[in-house]
Amino acid sequence: MTRAVVFAYHDVGVRCLKTLIGAGVDVALVVTHEDNPGETIWFGSVAQVAAEYDIPTITPDDPNSDEVVARVRALAPDFLFSFYYRKMLKAPLLGTARRGAYNMHGSLLPKYRGRVPINWAVIHGETETGATLHQMNVKPDNGPLVDQFAVPILPDDTAAEVFDKVVVAAEIVLERSLPRLIDGSAALTRQDLSQGAYFGGRGPEDGRIDAAQPARVLHDFVRALSHPYPGAFADTPAGRLILWKTRVITPAGGQPAPARATLRVDGAHLRLDAADGGALRVISAELDGQTLDPARFAACFGEHAALPL
């Protein structure tokens, strides 16, 4: 029987772990993370799935410690898999797998190597992304490709909606790659790194709106950071404004352009006029922690006010 050690977290970790189990792979150990109490946990638990299947589980602060490497080596795994595990695995650990170490990444490599690839893809207005299984080496998302599966990004998809598609793509890629990995027939394709770039992680402060951007760019930014992420925001005299959902209603150049993005009441809706002459309908927003609708906007700023962001 093929034996694997799995480093996993998040929904991709849950579904890929279940895929291995369903394929009859002997998962000898699961390495995952303790949930951070300061983080909104909106995704499934790898530890819970492992417990349901009586798989030993550890949550080390340092997966590359001598203790962890020794434990993994003693299990003599054929494969080591990383499914949305949040820490880099170093050479001694990667070398414990007799037949190779493989990672599932949430983009169509070599595009969007690095952190939070789905959010970055939506921010940049991409029309597709996907999941890629690749061999690991000591550089992040650098190794040769086994397989990948593309999914569409629709114009109004949020990052969370795209993430749901990528989870399914990851399951498909792993399920159809496993037979070839196990029988040794998998053909690896070297990445052309010039066709993509590396992107870093994002924090809450990175959600600050650049009011000089075009309407479409602002819309992509909002949907990339919408729930369950912290949101796209601007600070106003009445408190912090967070835009959760928008829709492009006027293309670039469709009206006289303000110097910077400006929020105002437009009949029964809120409207954001952008610096390129385009406009967004603001479908969901909050101000100072409370829902912002046209009536509240008028009460805070005046019925005919235009609020620069």
Salt bridges, closest charged atoms under 4 A:
ASP26 OD2 - ARG3 NE 2.99
GLU39 OE2 - ARG86 NH2 2.85
ASP78 OD1 - ARG98 NH2 2.32
ASP141 OD1 - HIS105 ND1 3.31
ASP141 OD1 - HIS134 NE2 3.67
ASP147 OD2 - ARG176 NE 2.52
ASP147 OD2 - ARG180 NH2 3.71
ASP156 OD1 - HIS219 NE2 2.85
ASP157 OD2 - LYS165 NZ 2.70
GLU171 OE1 - ARG15 NE 2.95
GLU205 OE2 - ARG208 NE 2.91
ASP220 OD1 - ARG216 NH2 3.13
ASP220 OD1 - ARG223 NE 2.98
ASP235 OD2 - ARG208 NH1 3.12
ASP235 OD1 - ARG240 NE 2.80
ASP266 OD2 - ARG271 NH1 3.31
ASP273 OD2 - ARG264 NE 2.61
ASP273 OD1 - ARG271 NE 2.70
